[in-house]
Amino acid sequence: MFEKVLIANRGEIALRVLRACKELGIQTVAVHSTADADAMHVRLADESVCIGPPQVRDSYLNIPALMAACEITGADAVHPGYGFLSENARFAEILDEHKIVFIGPTAEHIRLMGDKITAKQTVADLGIPTVPGSDGEVHTVDEALAVAQEIGFPVLIKAAAGGGGRGMRVAESKDKLGEAFSAARTEAAANFGDDAVYIEKFLGTPRHIEFQILGDGEGKAIHLGERDCSIQRRHQKIWEEAPSPALNSEERLRMGEVVAKAMADLKYRGVGTIEFLYENGEFYFIEMNTRIQVEHPVTEMITRIDLINEQIKVASGRGMTLKQDDIQFRGHAIECRINAEHPETFVPSPGKIEYYHPPGGLGVRVDSSVYQGYEIPPYYDSLIGKLIVHGETRNECLMRLRRSLSELVVNGVETTVPLFNRLVKNQDIIDGQYDIHWLETFLAENSD
């Protein structure tokens, strides 16, 4: 097992990793920008190192500063959390060159899945269903038109190096294709330094369903069920639940076996998530995230398995003790991402938390690094924390969520709690009848 892990992140995920390390008897190193000097994970870590000013390029994305922190503290492993450098293949390579373990997959697999075109081709060869579309990059409008006419309009033009909804445009007809193609390439180049795009069939009312996997890097892999992440705003998830209200046990078993076998064949190491669009009983691969997900707690709640703990043990070389038969699903879990944003305009609301009271009780979990008096800085994402609830049934879970939201108090900044208070009472949500476009429609119809 590792002696000392450097946590190359901030906020709630840094605190989440720190807790897992402490329970494994591993010493921890917190890195932080000057803006995060008073962060909770910094206060609780065994050691801390300031790695730069608030701007992420000069701190949390500053590889030389992180490597210096490893050398100063003698850390023998780095956990990247999510975001920042968690899917940076070069960072993983540099750590390996310095005999420091990257708690995650190999650089090869990060790079393989980081390019959406290559990832799609790879998983198709491994037996995972993909969305009909181009075989690879589409270079011209004429090429795009040929693909679109073959698979039928509407089509989705996507950045090969994209993520978070950037570099994506829908073309509903031939007349709209040229404009959408140019816009997608321009946005891709601006956000990712790569204007490569590809084309997929645009699905009208799909759900966003992802499967959690764990592999030992030696040819063994298991799945831990699915999460439904369809409640999204501008392609950003805000509500996740497990299991999905849309799947039956046969579909869950079938797709779980497909993704586990594929990751075993790939000899994937650590945790990862295979993301799909699901429509009319069919799954279509969209991407793989080679890191821990923000929404991993809902899987932990229904399986009672600590994913960060398992991730660290696999990376340390202890192998994977879990077998597929060990994974038993119990009850239902829902996660709400509580952001420091105006609940209607979604404008960020940094500032000082004057009063903070998290909910509690049976089946309630709050993953957050804030505290009363904490100053939410304006430099990073607006996540205050994640409220996760578990119930024996989905209805019990929804009622527990409604109760927990009523107990949660965050004064001093605007939050998205009022939005979730509306969602948890909405009949479509109660019935589990929603798709990836549902929230956008709901917000448009209920705006003042």
Secondary structure as the mmCIF struct_conf table of DSSP 4:
data_model
#
loop_
_struct_conf.conf_type_id
_struct_conf.id
_struct_conf.beg_label_comp_id
_struct_conf.beg_label_asym_id
_struct_conf.beg_label_seq_id
_struct_conf.end_label_comp_id
_struct_conf.end_label_asym_id
_struct_conf.end_label_seq_id
BEND BEND1 GLU A 3 GLU A 3
STRN STRN1 LYS A 4 ILE A 7
HELX_RH_AL_P HELX_RH_AL_P1 GLY A 11 GLU A 23
TURN_TY1_P TURN_TY1_P1 LEU A 24 GLY A 25
STRN STRN2 GLN A 27 SER A 33
HELX_RH_3T_P HELX_RH_3T_P1 THR A 34 ASP A 36
TURN_TY1_P TURN_TY1_P2 ALA A 37 ASP A 38
HELX_RH_AL_P HELX_RH_AL_P2 MET A 40 LEU A 44
BEND BEND2 ALA A 45 ASP A 46
STRN STRN3 GLU A 47 GLY A 52
BEND BEND3 PRO A 53 GLN A 55
HELX_RH_3T_P HELX_RH_3T_P2 VAL A 56 ASP A 58
TURN_TY1_P TURN_TY1_P3 SER A 59 LEU A 61
HELX_RH_AL_P HELX_RH_AL_P3 ILE A 63 THR A 73
TURN_TY1_P TURN_TY1_P4 GLY A 74 GLY A 74
BEND BEND4 ASP A 76 ASP A 76
STRN STRN4 ALA A 77 HIS A 79
BEND BEND5 TYR A 82 GLY A 83
TURN_TY1_P TURN_TY1_P5 PHE A 84 GLU A 87
HELX_RH_AL_P HELX_RH_AL_P4 ALA A 89 GLU A 97
TURN_TY1_P TURN_TY1_P6 HIS A 98 LYS A 99
STRN STRN5 VAL A 101 PHE A 102
BEND BEND6 ILE A 103 PRO A 105
HELX_RH_AL_P HELX_RH_AL_P5 ALA A 107 GLY A 114
BEND BEND7 ASP A 115 ASP A 115
HELX_RH_AL_P HELX_RH_AL_P6 LYS A 116 ASP A 125
TURN_TY1_P TURN_TY1_P7 LEU A 126 GLY A 127
STRN STRN6 THR A 130 THR A 130
BEND BEND8 PRO A 132 PRO A 132
STRN STRN7 GLY A 133 GLY A 133
BEND BEND9 ASP A 135 GLY A 136
BEND BEND10 THR A 140 THR A 140
HELX_RH_AL_P HELX_RH_AL_P7 VAL A 141 ILE A 151
BEND BEND11 PHE A 153 PRO A 154
STRN STRN8 VAL A 155 GLY A 163
TURN_TY1_P TURN_TY1_P8 GLY A 164 GLY A 165
STRN STRN9 ARG A 166 ALA A 171
BEND BEND12 SER A 173 SER A 173
HELX_RH_AL_P HELX_RH_AL_P8 LYS A 174 PHE A 192
BEND BEND13 GLY A 193 GLY A 193
STRN STRN10 VAL A 197 LYS A 201
HELX_LH_PP_P HELX_LH_PP_P1 PHE A 202 LEU A 203
BEND BEND14 GLY A 204 THR A 205
STRN STRN11 ARG A 207 ASP A 216
BEND BEND15 GLY A 217 GLY A 219
STRN STRN12 ALA A 221 ARG A 233
TURN_TY1_P TURN_TY1_P9 ARG A 234 HIS A 235
STRN STRN13 GLN A 236 ALA A 242
BEND BEND16 PRO A 243 PRO A 243
TURN_TY1_P TURN_TY1_P10 PRO A 245 ALA A 246
HELX_RH_AL_P HELX_RH_AL_P9 SER A 249 LEU A 266
TURN_TY1_P TURN_TY1_P11 LYS A 267 LYS A 267
STRN STRN14 ARG A 269 GLU A 279
TURN_TY1_P TURN_TY1_P12 ASN A 280 GLY A 281
STRN STRN15 GLU A 282 ASN A 289
BEND BEND17 ARG A 291 ARG A 291
TURN_TY1_P TURN_TY1_P13 VAL A 294 GLU A 295
HELX_RH_AL_P HELX_RH_AL_P10 HIS A 296 THR A 303
HELX_RH_AL_P HELX_RH_AL_P11 LEU A 307 ALA A 315
TURN_TY1_P TURN_TY1_P14 SER A 316 GLY A 317
HELX_RH_3T_P HELX_RH_3T_P3 GLN A 324 ASP A 326
BEND BEND18 GLY A 331 GLY A 331
STRN STRN16 HIS A 332 ASN A 339
BEND BEND19 ALA A 340 ALA A 340
STRN STRN17 GLU A 341 GLU A 341
TURN_TY1_P TURN_TY1_P15 PRO A 343 THR A 345
STRN STRN18 PRO A 348 PRO A 348
STRN STRN19 GLY A 351 LYS A 352
STRN STRN20 TYR A 355 HIS A 357
BEND BEND20 GLY A 361 GLY A 361
TURN_TY1_P TURN_TY1_P16 LEU A 362 GLY A 363
STRN STRN21 VAL A 364 SER A 368
TURN_TY1_P TURN_TY1_P17 GLN A 372 GLY A 373
STRN STRN22 GLU A 375 ILE A 376
TURN_TY1_P TURN_TY1_P18 PRO A 378 TYR A 379
BEND BEND21 TYR A 380 TYR A 380
STRN STRN23 LEU A 383 GLY A 391
BEND BEND22 GLU A 392 THR A 393
HELX_RH_AL_P HELX_RH_AL_P12 ARG A 394 GLU A 407
STRN STRN24 VAL A 409 ASN A 411
BEND BEND23 GLY A 412 VAL A 413
BEND BEND24 THR A 416 THR A 416
HELX_RH_AL_P HELX_RH_AL_P13 VAL A 417 LEU A 423
TURN_TY1_P TURN_TY1_P19 VAL A 424 LYS A 425
HELX_RH_AL_P HELX_RH_AL_P14 GLN A 427 ASP A 431
TURN_TY1_P TURN_TY1_P20 GLY A 432 GLY A 432
TURN_TY1_P TURN_TY1_P21 ILE A 436 HIS A 437
HELX_RH_AL_P HELX_RH_AL_P15 TRP A 438 GLU A 445
TURN_TY1_P TURN_TY1_P22 ASN A 446 ASN A 446
#
